[in-house]
Structure formats: structure tokens, C-alpha cells
Amino acid sequence: MDKYHDFKVEDFAEDPYFYAWVASPDSENEQFWNEWIEKHPEKYAVITEARTILLSVIEVNEDEVPTERVSQLWNQIEEGIEALDKYQQYSAEDFADDPSFFTWVTEPDEATKTFWHNWLKLNPEKHNIIEEAKSLIGMLQLKEADIPQSTIDNLWNKIDTRIENLWGEIESGINAIDQYSDFTAEDFANDPSFFAWVTEPDEALQTHWNTYLKQNPEKTSTVDEAKRLIGLIQVKEEDDIPQSKIDDLWNRIDSRIGDLWSNIESGMEAIDQYSDFTAEDFANDPSFFAWVTTPDETTNKHWEVYQEQNPEKASLIDEAKRLIGLIQVKEEDDIPQNRIDDLWNRIDSRIDNLWSNIESGIEAIDQYKDYTANDFADDPSFFVWVTEPDEASEHHWTTYLEQNPEKVSVIEDARLLVLDLNLKIEIPQTRIDNLWEQIDQGIQQGGGKKTSDTKTRSLSLRRFYAVAASVIILIGAFFIIRNFNQGPTVEMTAMGEQKKVELPDGSTATLNADSRISYQSSDWKQERNLKLSGEAFFEVKKGSKFEVETNKGTVAVLGTSFNVFDRNNALKVECVTGKVKLTGKLGSAVQILEPGMGAKIDQGKLSKYSFDKTEASKWTSGEFNYTETSLPQVFAEVTRQFNVRFEYKTDIKDKLYTGGFSNKEDLAAALQFICEPMNLKYTIQTNGTKTVVIDVKDKK
């Protein structure tokens, strides 16, 4: 324990070691007392007075002390005093909080009086601050009569306890300051507390980690990467992911995906892919077709369970069976063997590819990595999301787009393809009979010679599959063409194109790039209704109700001008003149908008906002302006305006952009406007398709 901590002036003066330092200092006692004063600055006044007393009584023979030594000692003392004067930068509040100053003001003794009087003589410019500090202390002084001694004692006990607890926490909680300071993403992912917070958070974990992130904002990107590692189920086995990491992640998630794999092994998808199937869809499904034509134990079990769980599908399944029955053909020799073999080889290849994907873990890899717009349009999950989205498909595809912003333009192309082909088809029996007559005629014209081998060969399964495939293709093509010829009027724009369309009543719709509207021109006088995918600015003539339908909701007006943006599961409507009514898809969200007001539906939530009316239609003249807008959304618009693709070498999904660009300038100018303030650089590559590579400027 430090015995000098409670020493007074006389105690120091009587202490042999202190006396030795004052009377005959050497390197050892000089070092000790200088370090001790640095640790106990509040004792500076006491030390100074004790030294003064000792020096005044010590008789020094000047002949014995060289003048050079005396001068050196005084220089050291003056330098030490200056170095130890911590009060030069003090404010009034700092002085009031200083123990030595407080003692001088409230219970002065000779030592504190001497010190502070001397200090004020040396620092007269501090007089006003000292007086203010005294006033602050005076405001806190209370007569002892006003506060019972018991209350004072109780308060001091609480303060003592609080201080002890505080020091206990400091001493025991330093823990090398921060155990997470050097953590990598992998370290966080392996930390039990962090893993529990990400997977099964409770209130205590939420408080702990939210507080940590507030105190350590620089760790945000590392924490996000750790979350992705924990949530990672689809792992690409590339060079930048060591096998050890993949193995470790799989070991952790094996227990959580047991149900998923059992569903895959039993032939079921993780979601009901059949929920929106028509009779034609069932007839086209390989598993259903095999069950109807050549059932085995596996297909029987699968479809019996499905029918038990979905009794409302019974009529559709019966109709699908009848369709398959229509395309069963007798083993005639009118179809050349090479044609049958070719069709069968194609079907075999298609089925092999499908099952190889399932067996290799279609959920464990990014099956969409190399998808084109046509591939997405053919995907059942994607088709459901575009035509009749539900909560599961919304979540799946919204998450996918957030993780893969470079796929935005391809997704938009695929949505247009699906919307073009999404025509409800009713097949009358007369049409089926007529179609079969045409098919029979085609078969007879292309037939070959009859051979005994063809008669004796059993084609049952392969012929049924081959003919089924050919007939389904013919039926689909026939009815798509028929409906296209009799269908709605469609206006659309390609990438990099804008177009102004005049509607039958004189109203106009200006389509932004990669956008589409469709309407029934024959019924326009009775019902002014059109469907929109993309973005358009409407100027509506007065008349009957005018409606714009999107996947997310419906906009209704009488006579007005307004802008509608419908992309990536977000709907945004801005009213420029007149009034606009926005209704959510299920009627759950309704907003009446007046000029200068906008509303948007994003992730099922509706919000209202105000905007500058002059900005709403600026894009029609090629100007695109943004305020605090997601950077992927801005680059998606660049994709549409300049018909380019983007590749990202850095993560941009959390970046917000304020600024703009014009499609009247060239691509490089637009990219410069966007990238410069975001500390990004771009490279334009031309290798078949124009690709823009985005990276950070200072990346080494």
C-alpha cells in the first residue's frame, strides 16, 4: 500500500526518504518522487510546501555546491513545475471538480492556501475562471442543519458502494479491453453468443450485440459477413472459399436442413410447386405423366399423398388424366422410328438433367447463376411469383434480387416474357378434335414404310412420352398463336428505348425503357383499363374511370396526369395533376393522392410522401434524379437506359445515392456522375455484350 497517500506537509518533511530527495537528490530518489507526483497530482501543493520548509531550514554551504549544479537543479524544478501544472487548460467546471481546489474553497488549510495563492500569482489571467468555479461550489454548499446527518451518511454509503462497484467493473471488465477487437467474420460466426444472436435471438442477446455495434460501427461489415456465413446454405465451391470452411458450415447446418432433404428425397419440393397448376400443367409434368401412364410404387405414394393433402385439386387432376388419355396413341407404324427415337432422347436428357440437379442438391448451389431470361421464365417458382405472388415467393425472389443486383435486368426481361405468355386458355373438345385431325394429317404426310419390327416392338412408355411431348408442344404453340392474334393490344419498349403511346381515347402513356402496357382496344370505350409492367407517365383525358393495373396494386383516376413505377416488387405512384386513388393488390391499402403527393408499396407496406411535381416526369426528357436512393436501383435504371450489364467487384447493396444522370449523354458520362461521389470506379467492357464492371476506387 502507498504509505504517502495520506501524508500531510509535516509528514513529508519528517520522512527520511523525502528529506534525502530534497537535501541530496540522486537518480534513484529523483525518479521515485517525480513518478509519484505524476501519479498523485493532487498532492502537488503539499509536496511543494514540504520542500519549501525543508529548503528553508537546511543550511547549505554554497561553496560545497557548484553554481552550475544549483542552476541545473532550479531549471529542472521549473521544468517539472511547468510540466505538472495540469490546471492550464481547466474550465470552471474542471476546477470545481478538482479535489485540491474543492478543499481549498470549502475547508482550506495552510497547505492549500499557500499553493493556490501562489498559483494565482503565477496565473492572474485565470482569476475570472477561479471566481466562477468558487461560485459553482458555493451553489452546492448546504447548511448541515438542512440535511440530517443520517441522510448524509446514507448518501455517502451509496456513493461509496457505487464507486466500489464501478471500480470492480473496470478492474474485472477490461478483459484486454475488447475480446472482439481482432475478430474476423469467421471468428464471429464461431462465437457461441454471436451464433445464438443470429439464429435464435433473445432480449439479452439483442441488447448485448446492438450495444456492441453502436460502440463499434467499424465492425458492421465484418458482422454482416459473419451473418451471411451463418445463414449460408447455398455455398459455391470456388477457389475463394476453402474446403475447410465449406465443411465447417455444412456440419453446422446439417441438423437444420434434415426436413428439406427428406422432402427432396421423397420427390417433393420445399414448397408446393403445384399450387397454381392447371390441368395442362399437370399433364406436362413428367412425374404426373409417369404416374398416369406407367405408375410405380414411388409415383403412387407421391400422388396419393398429394391428393389427400389437396382434395380441392381432384377435378383438375381428373381433367389432366383425360388430356393425357387424349394423346395416348395406338402402336401404329405411321410415325418413323428415327423421329420417335429422337424425341425420346430429348425427353431422357431433360429428365436426366432435372434429377441430376435434385440429386446434387439443387438448394445447395446457386441454380440461377447462369440463367437467362428464358430460363427464369421457365422456372415454376419464378412463374408463380410473377403471375400470382404469395408471401413465400415474395420473400424468396426479393432476397435473391438483394443478393444478386446484377440480375435485375435479366429478371425484368423474364417478367415480360411470363406476362406475354400468361394467357388463360380454355380448350373446347371441338378444338382438340380438330387439332388431332391436323396432327394425323401431318403424321400421314411424313410417314414411312411399315415394318414388322415396328409392329412387334413394344413402344408403350417411350411412345407415350414422345407423342405426349410433341402433342403438348403443338397444342401450346397453336393456342398461344391463336390467343395472340385475338389478344390485347401490347405496347412495349426495349432497353435504351422510350416511347409515347396514344390510347384509343386520346390519352397518352409515355413508356420508360424496358416497360410494357397491354389493353383491350375493342372494349376501351366501355372500360378504360390497362396493365403495366415497368414505368410509365400517363396524361389522361377526362371521361370514365381510367385504371392502371400492376402486380402490386391498381391506380384509378378520372382525368389527371401521374407517374407509375412498377419494378422489383415495388410500386410507386406520383400524382402531378388531378387526383389519384391507389389500391393494393388485395384491397388492403388505399390512398387518395393529390398533386405533389406520392405513395409506394414495398414489401407489402404502404407509405405516403411529398415530392416536387416538376421531377415526376423529368425522365420522359431523359433526366433521372435521385435522393437517398439505393445504388442498385440507380444502376438498374442505367441498365435499362443504355442496354448494358453490370458486374460488381464490391458490395453496393447498402449504399445510398443522391444525384442524377441523363440518357442524352453517353454511358461514360452517366457512370461518371454516379461513381465519382460514391468513391467507385467503372470499366466498360465490350465483348459481345456491353458490360460495366464496378469496383472501389482505392482498392489495391
PAFI-402755 format. One record per residue (C-alpha): x, y, z. Coordinates in steps of 0.02 Angstrom, whole numbers, padded with zeros to 5 digits, always signed. Example, Ala and Ser with C-alpha at 12.3 -4.5 7.8 and 13.67 -1.06 7.14 Angstrom:
BEGIN
+00615-00225+00390;+00684-00053+00357;
This chain:
BEGIN
+00000+00000+00000;+00062+00179-00036;+00107+00250+00136;+00122+00427+00066;-00057+00436+00006;-00122+00518+00167;+00036+00616+00214;+00022+00799+00263;+00156+00933+00247;+00238+00892+00413;+00234+00706+00374;+00332+00732+00213;+00455+00849+00299;+00490+00716+00431;+00507+00572+00308;+00691+00520+00286;+00674+00470+00105;+00584+00633+00060;+00717+00730+00157;+00855+00640+00062;+00774+00687-00103;+00762+00871-00055;+00933+00884+00028;+01039+00773-00082;+00945+00708-00234;+01013+00564-00336;+00948+00470-00490;+00852+00343-00386;+00755+00461-00272;+00732+00587-00415;+00646+00451-00519;+00539+00390-00373;+00472+00560-00321;+00443+00625-00497;+00343+00469-00540;+00248+00478-00376;+00198+00660-00407;+00140+00616-00583;+00026+00482-00510;-00037+00597-00370;-00054+00772-00444;-00175+00820-00304;-00026+00812-00184;+00075+00938-00283;+00034+01084-00165;+00077+00981-00010;+00241+00921-00087;+00289+01098-00138;+00259+01167+00036;+00356+01025+00118;+00504+01056+00002;+00497+01242+00038;+00501+01211+00226;+00647+01090+00214;+00747+01201+00097;+00723+01348+00216;+00796+01254+00363;+00934+01159+00277;+01096+01253+00290;+01185+01238+00129;+01366+01285+00108;+01364+01369-00060;+01549+01331-00079;+01507+01147-00071;+01376+01159-00210;+01440+01216-00379;+01345+01361-00457;+01319+01255-00613;+01234+01119-00508;+01120+01246-00423;+01069+01320-00590;+01037+01146-00660;+00929+01097-00512;+00823+01253-00523;+00798+01228-00710;+00738+01050-00675;+00621+01112-00538;+00548+01247-00651;+00526+01124-00795;+00444+00998-00677;+00326+01130-00608;+00276+01182-00782;+00252+01000-00837;+00147+00961-00684;+00035+01113-00696;-00118+01021-00760;-00229+01169-00724;-00180+01275-00876;-00321+01203-00982;-00451+01189-00843;-00626+01263-00860;-00728+01324-00711;-00814+01154-00701;-00644+01064-00702;-00583+01171-00556;-00744+01139-00460;-00719+00951-00484;-00535+00954-00429;-00514+00883-00251;-00373+01003-00202;-00468+01156-00265;-00630+01098-00183;-00538+01075-00015;-00462+01249-00030;-00635+01327-00058;-00733+01226+00070;-00608+01177+00208;-00445+01272+00175;-00286+01230+00269;-00114+01310+00263;-00050+01197+00127;-00195+01226+00006;-00197+01413+00044;-00011+01428+00007;-00024+01327-00154;-00174+01414-00230;-00119+01590-00181;+00049+01557-00263;-00035+01480-00416;-00148+01632-00439;+00002+01748-00428;+00082+01649-00568;-00079+01639-00670;-00176+01803-00646;-00268+01776-00810;-00360+01631-00726;-00439+01744-00593;-00611+01752-00676;-00619+01563-00703;-00568+01534-00521;-00706+01650-00460;-00834+01559-00571;-00775+01391-00502;-00795+01457-00324;-00973+01512-00367;-01012+01339-00434;-00950+01260-00273;-01045+01390-00170;-01207+01344-00258;-01184+01167-00197;-01147+01209-00016;-01290+01171+00102;-01306+01205+00287;-01286+01047+00388;-01444+01092+00482;-01545+01071+00324;-01489+00891+00298;-01498+00763+00440;-01331+00678+00473;-01413+00508+00443;-01462+00562+00268;-01287+00624+00233;-01212+00461+00298;-01334+00361+00193;-01291+00460+00037;-01105+00437+00066;-01130+00250+00091;-01222+00241-00076;-01086+00342-00161;-00951+00231-00086;-01043+00074-00143;-01069+00146-00317;-00884+00191-00332;-00831+00018-00271;-00948-00065-00398;-00883+00047-00535;-00702+00006-00497;-00745-00177-00483;-00823-00172-00656;-00674-00077-00726;-00546-00193-00648;-00637-00354-00693;-00715-00296-00857;-00567-00228-00952;-00536-00405-01017;-00398-00346-01130;-00521-00204-01172;-00620-00291-01309;-00613-00477-01341;-00689-00448-01512;-00566-00313-01570;-00470-00431-01684;-00615-00545-01732;-00636-00592-01914;-00804-00640-01991;-00761-00823-01960;-00720-00786-01777;-00888-00703-01752;-00977-00847-01840;-00891-00970-01721;-00931-00869-01563;-01074-00956-01467;-01152-00791-01410;-01148-00717-01586;-01215-00877-01665;-01360-00883-01541;-01399-00700-01577;-01409-00731-01765;-01506-00894-01757;-01615-00884-01600;-01602-00708-01529;-01674-00664-01359;-01686-00496-01269;-01519-00510-01180;-01425-00554-01340;-01513-00416-01437;-01460-00288-01305;-01280-00351-01299;-01246-00355-01485;-01344-00198-01530;-01243-00104-01397;-01081-00179-01465;-01122-00122-01643;-01163+00055-01582;-00996+00063-01492;-00901-00017-01636;-00981+00042-01801;-00823-00002-01896;-00864-00186-01863;-01031-00177-01958;-00966-00250-02121;-00875-00392-02030;-01032-00432-01929;-01138-00433-02088;-01016-00553-02170;-01022-00665-02016;-01213-00667-02025;-01202-00720-02208;-01082-00858-02162;-01201-00924-02030;-01351-00911-02145;-01257-00988-02290;-01340-01143-02358;-01302-01117-02542;-01113-01125-02550;-01018-01106-02713;-00865-01217-02708;-00748-01088-02784;-00565-01054-02752;-00603-00910-02635;-00699-01022-02514;-00582-01150-02433;-00648-01326-02419;-00622-01321-02231;-00744-01175-02218;-00872-01265-02326;-00857-01423-02220;-00873-01324-02059;-01028-01232-02120;-01109-01392-02181;-01078-01477-02014;-01171-01336-01927;-01321-01333-02041;-01344-01521-02070;-01461-01534-01922;-01566-01387-01984;-01595-01448-02162;-01646-01627-02124;-01828-01592-02163;-01783-01507-02327;-01680-01655-02388;-01812-01779-02336;-01935-01682-02445;-01814-01683-02591;-01778-01868-02571;-01963-01907-02572;-01985-01808-02733;-02065-01654-02656;-02007-01475-02673;-01983-01367-02517;-02142-01276-02571;-02295-01338-02663;-02246-01312-02844;-02416-01374-02896;-02520-01243-02804;-02560-01144-02963;-02554-01288-03088;-02690-01301-03220;-02743-01466-03298;-02622-01432-03442;-02479-01402-03317;-02513-01569-03231;-02518-01657-03400;-02348-01581-03443;-02268-01630-03277;-02151-01783-03301;-02192-01857-03130;-02380-01841-03156;-02370-01911-03334;-02270-02062-03273;-02396-02092-03133;-02543-02093-03256;-02459-02196-03391;-02336-02314-03302;-02364-02297-03114;-02241-02373-02991;-02233-02378-02801;-02143-02210-02786;-02259-02110-02900;-02413-02193-02825;-02360-02145-02649;-02315-01967-02701;-02477-01927-02792;-02590-02016-02668;-02516-01911-02527;-02535-01754-02634;-02719-01789-02668;-02752-01822-02483;-02672-01656-02438;-02754-01560-02581;-02931-01629-02608;-02981-01468-02698;-02867-01521-02842;-02967-01679-02880;-03063-01605-03028;-02904-01532-03106;-02813-01699-03087;-02959-01791-03171;-02956-01666-03313;-02767-01687-03331;-02789-01876-03339;-02917-01853-03480;-02795-01741-03575;-02660-01874-03560;-02787-02004-03617;-02821-01899-03772;-02640-01909-03826;-02618-02096-03799;-02594-02173-03970;-02603-02349-04033;-02442-02435-04085;-02458-02392-04266;-02319-02378-04391;-02364-02205-04454;-02227-02122-04350;-02049-02152-04415;-01938-02241-04291;-01798-02111-04303;-01922-01974-04255;-01980-02071-04103;-01801-02108-04050;-01752-01925-04070;-01899-01865-03964;-01864-01996-03834;-01681-01946-03822;-01732-01765-03793;-01852-01815-03654;-01723-01929-03574;-01596-01788-03575;-01722-01665-03498;-01769-01788-03360;-01588-01835-03325;-01542-01652-03306;-01689-01624-03188;-01647-01769-03074;-01460-01735-03076;-01499-01561-03013;-01606-01631-02873;-01480-01766-02825;-01335-01644-02821;-01432-01531-02703;-01519-01400-02807;-01547-01299-02649;-01363-01305-02601;-01296-01212-02755;-01348-01055-02846;-01455-01135-02980;-01490-00966-03055;-01308-00913-03081;-01308-00940-03269;-01496-00918-03300;-01552-00818-03450;-01719-00727-03458;-01795-00881-03543;-01730-00995-03404;-01810-00886-03270;-01974-00880-03367;-01975-01072-03373;-01943-01089-03185;-02104-01136-03090;-02060-01036-02935;-02021-00881-03039;-02182-00903-03139;-02287-00909-02980;-02201-00753-02913;-02238-00652-03071;-02417-00710-03100;-02490-00741-02926;-02360-00694-02794;-02382-00757-02617;-02282-00722-02459;-02158-00864-02487;-02118-00818-02668;-02108-00633-02625;-01981-00670-02489;-01879-00790-02596;-01862-00680-02750;-01843-00516-02656;-01699-00593-02558;-01623-00661-02718;-01627-00489-02801;-01549-00407-02647;-01407-00534-02652;-01388-00527-02842;-01420-00348-02901;-01329-00385-03064;-01477-00498-03112;-01605-00355-03108;-01608-00328-03297;-01620-00515-03335;-01762-00533-03209;-01856-00389-03291;-01838-00472-03462;-01903-00636-03390;-02053-00549-03309;-02101-00477-03477;-02087-00649-03557;-02200-00725-03424;-02327-00585-03438;-02331-00606-03628;-02368-00793-03613;-02481-00786-03460;-02644-00809-03557;-02783-00915-03485;-02830-01048-03613;-02990-01145-03624;-02981-01295-03741;-03153-01346-03810;-03170-01528-03862;-03203-01474-04042;-03036-01385-04045;-02948-01540-03978;-03032-01650-04111;-02988-01526-04247;-02809-01516-04188;-02794-01705-04189;-02855-01710-04368;-02716-01589-04415;-02587-01692-04319;-02648-01854-04402;-02632-01773-04573;-02455-01716-04532;-02410-01890-04472;-02479-01971-04631;-02384-01849-04743;-02219-01881-04653;-02246-02068-04627;-02127-02205-04677;-02142-02385-04730;-02221-02508-04614;-02105-02642-04547;-02137-02795-04446;-02007-02735-04320;-02113-02583-04284;-02267-02691-04256;-02183-02810-04138;-02084-02683-04040;-02165-02627-03878;-02160-02438-03876;-02280-02413-03731;-02186-02296-03617;-02068-02214-03740;-02201-02187-03873;-02322-02113-03749;-02188-01993-03685;-02130-01947-03860;-02304-01918-03929;-02356-01830-03770;-02211-01710-03788;-02244-01674-03971;-02433-01651-03948;-02412-01540-03795;-02289-01432-03892;-02410-01421-04039;-02560-01383-03927;-02463-01248-03833;-02399-01167-03993;-02570-01174-04075;-02664-01093-03933;-02529-00963-03895;-02533-00909-04078;-02724-00911-04079;-02737-00807-03921;-02600-00688-03979;-02696-00649-04137;-02856-00616-04040;-02775-00546-03881;-02747-00373-03811;-02651-00231-03889;-02474-00231-03822;-02351-00086-03824;-02176-00112-03757;-02003-00035-03756;-01834-00118-03765;-01679-00074-03664;-01622+00102-03705;-01789+00150-03783;-01930+00268-03730;-02095+00284-03822;-02253+00390-03812;-02411+00291-03848;-02581+00367-03890;-02726+00267-03818;-02895+00248-03907;-02975+00396-03813;-02831+00516-03845;-02748+00489-03676;-02561+00458-03685;-02438+00343-03597;-02252+00378-03608;-02159+00215-03578;-01987+00213-03499;-01856+00088-03557;-01895-00097-03532;-02080-00066-03498;-02244-00138-03562;-02430-00097-03566;-02573-00202-03632;-02758-00163-03655;-02913-00219-03749;-02938-00087-03883;-03107-00161-03931;-03176-00133-03755;-03089+00032-03721;-03247+00139-03734;-03335+00032-03604;-03184+00007-03491;-03025+00110-03491;-02913-00020-03411;-02733-00068-03448;-02595-00172-03370;-02422-00102-03338;-02253-00181-03305;-02109-00059-03285;-02132+00130-03281;-02247+00250-03374;-02307+00430-03364;-02493+00449-03403;-02590+00600-03463;-02774+00552-03454;-02918+00633-03547;-03073+00666-03443;-03204+00532-03455;-03249+00368-03372;-03138+00287-03241;-02961+00254-03302;-02869+00109-03216;-02689+00051-03220;-02662-00125-03152;-02493-00185-03087;-02437-00340-02992;-02443-00241-02829;-02599-00137-02846;-02717-00033-02953;-02716+00154-02991;-02883+00235-03033;-02916+00413-03099;-03045+00513-03198;-02938+00646-03282;-02762+00682-03224;-02576+00659-03254;-02472+00542-03147;-02321+00428-03147;-02321+00241-03106;-02162+00142-03066;-02186-00048-03051;-02024-00146-03038;-01943-00274-02923;-02096-00299-02812;-02109-00112-02776;-02250+00001-02837;-02232+00191-02832;-02365+00315-02890;-02345+00505-02900;-02490+00623-02939;-02448+00779-03041;-02623+00848-03078;-02800+00797-03028;-02824+00656-02902;-02765+00476-02900;-02827+00327-02799;-02703+00188-02762;-02772+00019-02708;-02663-00126-02651;-02673-00295-02736;-02794-00367-02608;-02880-00202-02571;-02790-00190-02403;-02704-00025-02442;-02798+00125-02512;-02729+00301-02532;-02804+00457-02615;-02664+00564-02686;-02672+00748-02731;-02545+00845-02837;-02371+00837-02761;-02411+00681-02660;-02342+00507-02691;-02363+00334-02616;-02269+00172-02630;-02300-00009-02586;-02139-00102-02543;-02130-00271-02455;-02318-00260-02427;-02305-00095-02333;-02384+00067-02396;-02306+00237-02362;-02352+00413-02418;-02234+00556-02460;-02225+00725-02545;-02118+00767-02698;-02075+00906-02820;-02204+00894-02961;-02077+00954-03087;-01970+00799-03051;-02104+00666-03082;-02095+00666-03272;-01916+00725-03297;-01866+00551-03352;-01976+00575-03507;-01849+00704-03565;-01701+00594-03516;-01663+00665-03343;-01654+00545-03194;-01634+00619-03020;-01620+00528-02853;-01620+00571-02668;-01554+00442-02543;-01594+00302-02667;-01525+00125-02661;-01374+00118-02777;-01426-00050-02856;-01591+00034-02905;-01495+00176-02990;-01383+00055-03086;-01539-00044-03136;-01605+00114-03220;-01437+00138-03308;-01454-00042-03369;-01624-00002-03446;-01571+00165-03522;-01408+00106-03602;-01441-00082-03626;-01289-00138-03527;-01249-00270-03396;-01163-00239-03230;-01035-00341-03134;-00990-00292-02957;-00819-00317-02878;-00878-00234-02717;-01036-00240-02613;-01151-00093-02655;-01320-00152-02592;-01316-00042-02435;-01254+00116-02523;-01373+00263-02549;-01353+00386-02694;-01406+00567-02712;-01381+00645-02883;-01431+00605-03061;-01385+00565-03241;-01452+00595-03416;-01478+00472-03557;-01442+00614-03678;-01259+00598-03630;-01155+00444-03667;-01138+00296-03548;-00969+00353-03481;-01039+00523-03431;-01184+00442-03338;-01068+00323-03246;-00951+00467-03200;-01096+00564-03120;-01143+00412-03015;-00974+00335-02971;-00873+00491-02929;-00967+00542-02769;-00980+00359-02714;-00791+00331-02722;-00816+00199-02857;-00731+00168-03022;-00802+00088-03179;-00733-00008-03327;-00834-00028-03487;-00800-00194-03572;-00860-00237-03746;-00853-00423-03777;-01011-00471-03870;-01121-00386-03740;-01077-00219-03662;-01030-00248-03479;-00989-00119-03345;-00876-00177-03202;-00896-00078-03040;-00760-00076-02906;-00698+00039-02767;-00575+00175-02816;-00442+00143-02687;-00448-00046-02690;-00273-00120-02705;
